[in-house]
Amino acid sequence: MHLNVREVSKLLQVSEKKVYDWIKRGVLRADRVNDQYRLHRSDLLERTSSREIDIPAQIFEVPSSAGIFMPRLAEALNAGGIFYGLQGDDKAAVLGAIVNSLALPPNTDRESLAQLLLAREALGSTAIGEGIAIPHVRRPILLNNSRPAISLCFLEKPVDFGAFDGQPVFAIFLLISPTARMHLHLLSRLSFALHDAQLKAALVHRAARDEILAEFERVERAMKEPHVEAEDRG
């Protein structure tokens, strides 16, 4: 789903001038079509993880349908795994190391997946700033019969991903989902969670697996609290 500047302005509750400024500085990615900017919804979700764009999680919540399981962040992280010390001196080596580390279905073409991620990087960096990247293809990585999963990979040494803030990347989140709806659900919640200073500090310090999972559980509980309190008052 593509959005124009006016739609993004309304969604993020900022002026159109601000949206143009973000595009010019590389904070937001956009394609130029018939002299107008078009922003992809998944790109927008990814880039709202930037501290510069401070928005409520509710704006990007993907409504769940009856009978459809929508996983929590900690559950998806537990399924995808947290990896430390991945090797690589550049984007290609790092993305290859990540794909080779993942627990994927036996028939998955890992080489093609790595090439898809690298081709996506050629269209524009997926680094969101502050040393974090969320690489994905324009069409989400969808694997049939796979569990929704978020893999968090800490690099042995930071690698230049061409981030708009100039900081090299030390942590990479990779999302794999069975459906596009589930991908947007996870991406929306991850984008909101990465605004949390305490969670970001745990990432910077490459905290232990259990501590990182606990931080994500804490942030996700906070997403629900206002709604619960409102029901209690009623």
C-alpha positions as CSV (number, residue, x, y, z in Angstrom):
1,M,0.0,0.0,0.0
2,H,1.4,3.4,-1.1
3,L,0.7,6.7,0.5
4,N,1.2,10.2,-0.8
5,V,2.6,13.1,1.3
6,R,-0.7,14.4,2.3
7,E,-1.8,11.0,3.6
8,V,1.4,10.6,5.5
9,S,1.1,14.1,7.0
10,K,-2.4,13.2,8.3
11,L,-1.3,9.8,9.6
12,L,1.7,11.2,11.5
13,Q,-0.1,14.4,12.6
14,V,2.6,16.7,11.2
15,S,2.8,19.3,8.4
16,E,3.4,18.3,4.8
17,K,6.5,20.5,5.0
18,K,7.8,18.3,7.8
19,V,7.2,15.2,5.7
20,Y,9.1,16.7,2.7
21,D,11.9,17.6,5.1
22,W,12.2,14.0,6.3
23,I,12.2,12.7,2.8
24,K,14.9,15.2,1.7
25,R,17.1,14.2,4.7
26,G,16.6,10.5,4.2
27,V,14.6,10.0,7.4
28,L,11.8,8.7,5.3
29,R,12.1,6.8,2.0
30,A,9.9,7.7,-0.9
31,D,9.6,6.9,-4.6
32,R,9.1,9.6,-7.2
33,V,6.1,8.8,-9.4
34,N,4.8,11.3,-11.9
35,D,6.5,14.2,-10.0
36,Q,4.8,13.1,-6.7
37,Y,6.3,11.2,-3.8
38,R,4.9,7.8,-2.9
39,L,5.7,6.2,0.5
40,H,5.3,2.4,1.0
41,R,3.4,1.5,4.2
42,S,6.0,-1.0,5.4
43,D,8.8,1.5,4.8
44,L,6.9,4.1,6.8
45,L,6.3,1.7,9.7
46,E,10.0,0.8,9.7
47,R,11.2,4.4,9.6
48,T,8.8,5.5,12.4
49,S,11.2,3.5,14.7
50,S,13.4,6.6,14.4
51,R,13.5,8.7,17.5
52,E,12.9,11.7,15.3
53,I,9.4,10.5,14.5
54,D,7.5,10.1,17.7
55,I,4.0,8.7,17.2
56,P,1.5,6.6,19.2
57,A,1.4,2.9,18.5
58,Q,-2.3,3.0,17.9
59,I,-1.8,4.9,14.6
60,F,-0.3,1.8,13.0
61,E,-2.1,-1.0,14.8
62,V,-3.3,-3.6,12.3
63,P,-6.8,-4.8,13.4
64,S,-6.8,-8.5,14.1
65,S,-9.6,-10.6,12.6
66,A,-11.7,-13.0,14.5
67,G,-9.9,-16.3,14.8
68,I,-6.6,-15.0,13.6
69,F,-3.7,-15.4,16.1
70,M,-1.6,-12.2,16.3
71,P,1.7,-12.9,18.2
72,R,3.3,-10.7,20.8
73,L,6.7,-9.3,20.3
74,A,8.4,-11.4,22.9
75,E,6.8,-14.5,21.4
76,A,8.0,-13.7,17.9
77,L,11.5,-12.9,19.3
78,N,11.6,-16.2,21.1
79,A,10.6,-18.0,17.9
80,G,13.2,-16.1,15.8
81,G,16.0,-16.1,18.2
82,I,18.6,-13.6,19.5
83,F,22.1,-14.0,18.0
84,Y,25.3,-12.5,19.2
85,G,28.7,-11.9,17.5
86,L,27.7,-12.3,13.9
87,Q,30.6,-11.7,11.6
88,G,30.8,-9.5,8.5
89,D,32.7,-6.5,7.2
90,D,29.9,-5.2,4.9
91,K,26.2,-5.4,4.2
92,A,26.5,-8.5,1.9
93,A,28.5,-10.5,4.4
94,V,26.3,-9.5,7.4
95,L,23.0,-10.3,5.6
96,G,24.4,-13.6,4.5
97,A,25.5,-14.5,8.0
98,I,22.1,-13.6,9.4
99,V,20.2,-15.7,6.8
100,N,22.5,-18.7,7.5
101,S,21.9,-18.4,11.2
102,L,18.1,-18.5,11.0
103,A,16.0,-21.5,11.8
104,L,14.1,-21.7,8.5
105,P,12.0,-24.4,6.8
106,P,14.3,-27.1,5.2
107,N,13.3,-26.1,1.6
108,T,14.1,-22.4,2.1
109,D,16.5,-21.0,-0.6
110,R,18.8,-19.1,1.8
111,E,21.0,-17.7,-1.0
112,S,18.0,-16.2,-2.8
113,L,16.7,-14.7,0.5
114,A,20.1,-13.1,1.1
115,Q,20.1,-11.7,-2.4
116,L,16.6,-10.3,-2.0
117,L,17.7,-8.5,1.2
118,L,20.8,-7.1,-0.5
119,A,18.8,-6.0,-3.5
120,R,16.4,-4.2,-1.1
121,E,19.4,-2.4,0.4
122,A,20.4,-1.2,-3.0
123,L,17.0,0.7,-3.2
124,G,17.8,2.6,0.0
125,S,19.3,1.8,3.5
126,T,17.0,0.0,5.9
127,A,18.9,1.5,8.8
128,I,16.6,3.5,11.1
129,G,19.3,5.3,13.0
130,E,21.1,4.9,16.3
131,G,22.8,1.7,15.1
132,I,19.7,-0.3,14.3
133,A,18.4,-1.7,11.0
134,I,15.3,-3.6,10.0
135,P,16.1,-5.1,6.5
136,H,13.1,-6.3,4.5
137,V,12.0,-6.5,0.9
138,R,9.1,-4.3,-0.3
139,R,7.0,-7.4,-0.2
140,P,7.4,-8.8,3.3
141,I,9.4,-12.0,3.8
142,L,6.6,-14.5,3.8
143,L,7.3,-18.2,4.2
144,N,4.4,-20.6,4.1
145,N,4.0,-22.9,7.1
146,S,6.4,-20.8,9.1
147,R,5.8,-19.3,12.5
148,P,5.8,-15.5,12.8
149,A,9.3,-14.7,14.0
150,I,11.6,-11.7,14.7
151,S,15.3,-12.5,14.8
152,L,17.6,-10.0,16.6
153,C,21.2,-10.2,15.5
154,F,24.0,-8.4,17.2
155,L,27.1,-7.8,15.0
156,E,30.6,-8.6,16.2
157,K,31.5,-5.1,14.9
158,P,29.3,-2.3,13.6
159,V,28.9,-2.1,9.8
160,D,28.1,0.9,7.6
161,F,24.5,0.6,6.3
162,G,24.3,4.2,5.0
163,A,22.1,5.3,7.8
164,F,20.7,8.9,7.6
165,D,22.3,9.7,11.0
166,G,25.7,8.3,9.8
167,Q,25.9,5.8,12.6
168,P,27.1,2.2,11.7
169,V,24.7,-0.6,12.5
170,F,25.3,-2.9,15.4
171,A,21.8,-4.6,15.8
172,I,19.6,-5.9,13.0
173,F,15.9,-7.1,13.3
174,L,14.7,-9.5,10.6
175,L,11.0,-10.3,10.4
176,I,9.6,-13.5,8.8
177,S,5.8,-14.1,8.7
178,P,3.3,-16.4,7.0
179,T,1.1,-13.5,6.0
180,A,1.4,-9.8,5.1
181,R,-1.1,-8.8,7.8
182,M,1.0,-10.5,10.4
183,H,4.1,-8.8,9.1
184,L,2.5,-5.4,9.5
185,H,1.2,-6.3,12.9
186,L,4.7,-7.2,14.1
187,L,6.4,-4.3,12.4
188,S,4.0,-1.8,13.9
189,R,4.6,-3.0,17.4
190,L,8.4,-3.3,16.9
191,S,8.4,0.3,15.5
192,F,6.7,1.6,18.7
193,A,8.8,-0.5,21.0
194,L,12.0,0.9,19.6
195,H,11.1,4.3,20.9
196,D,11.5,3.1,24.5
197,A,14.8,4.4,26.0
198,Q,15.2,1.6,28.5
199,L,14.8,-1.1,25.8
200,K,17.2,0.7,23.5
201,A,19.7,0.8,26.3
202,A,19.5,-2.9,26.6
203,L,20.2,-3.3,22.9
204,V,23.2,-0.9,23.1
205,H,24.7,-2.9,25.9
206,R,23.9,-6.2,24.1
207,A,22.0,-7.4,27.2
208,A,21.4,-11.1,27.8
209,R,18.6,-12.8,26.0
210,D,16.2,-13.0,29.0
211,E,16.7,-9.4,29.8
212,I,15.9,-8.3,26.2
213,L,12.8,-10.5,26.1
214,A,11.7,-9.0,29.4
215,E,12.1,-5.5,28.1
216,F,9.9,-6.2,25.1
217,E,7.3,-7.8,27.3
218,R,7.3,-4.7,29.5
219,V,6.9,-2.3,26.6
220,E,4.1,-4.4,25.1
221,R,2.3,-4.4,28.4
222,A,2.5,-0.6,28.4
223,M,0.8,-0.5,25.0
224,K,-2.2,-2.2,26.6
225,E,-2.4,-0.4,29.9
226,P,-4.4,2.7,28.9
227,H,-7.1,0.6,27.4
228,V,-7.3,-1.7,30.4
229,E,-7.5,1.3,32.8
230,A,-10.3,2.8,30.8
231,E,-12.3,-0.5,31.1
232,D,-11.6,-0.6,34.8
233,R,-13.0,2.9,35.3
234,G,-16.1,1.9,33.4
